[in-house]
Amino acid sequence: MSNTNNTSESQTRQQSSRKTQSSQKSQDSQDAQETQQAPKARRPRPMEILREARAQLAELTGMTAESVSSFEQTEEGWSLEVEVLELERVPDTMSLMGSYVVELDPDGQLTGYRRVRRYERGRADARGGR
């Protein structure tokens, strides 16, 4: 009788072991499939692009980026126009500002910049709204 009990317990253990191995193989197969699929990189959000562009321009030029006056996505990435305080004067309306076009790649890394105009803070734009 004890022999019958041992055989029954042995069969139960073997079945349990097979189920565990089958489950593990299934999980391993699923893990392998997930590993083979390349993880998709998250695209930066527009506000992240703006903040990063201002920070990178300020770091490169040593000047304070005050505002972004235009922002658009291009085929090459992003293009922004950033207003920068170039020379602080008293009164503040006489401070010199610069408008810089900043180019970024699709990931938001700065690829180039150039100053497109320079003006006093207190002056109206004479170029018809640009």
Disulfide bonds with the S-S distance in Angstrom:
none
